[in-house]
């Protein structure tokens, strides 16, 4: 089955860019997502990318997909204190299938 | 749009009692709902997939008699933790999806924190 891996922690300075990386094993994953979870809260969908896309940009968020290496990244430009959270990447095979989550990357912002 | 609610947001119960958690899609019809469990500082673990009008599909290692799931309508799924024990204490999150939503993705509820004393 699908296995999704992320680094556990990332610390960046306010105003810098944050890059969160994710690798997955199942090449049949059609949908790849990034979710944000703030303390004690549910998950908020940030963005998603289909497997036939290489890049997607949405305001401060840029998602890059390297299908050959099965590598997904999320770049947050001009990182702010409100971006402090845990970020999960997730993949799913089709619209009807379950999605598998990575372990989450805890992003902390330092002044 | 695509709002999912959960009730209650927090519950504390005594060991041996049963607890019901509701998951509602407020502005769309959810043909499929998912139940996840999240331990502190860990990722979400899928417990079961629930399709409206049919029996839930449980992930390996999840006891179906302990975690009862009912998806009686297109907007409501319930998870009942029966005879709860302290090891069932966790953060339970539901999600809902329906064909046609942007990205065909799952939209998550805010979660329910269960503490079993």
Interface residues (C-beta under 8 A of the other chain):
Chain A: X31 X33 X35 X40 X41 X42 X43 X44 X45 X48 X50 X88 X95 X96 X98 X99 X100 X101 X102 X103 X104
Chain B: X4 X6 X32 X34 X42 X43 X44 X46 X49 X93 X95 X97 X99 X103 X104 X105 X106 X107 X108 X109 X110 X111 X113
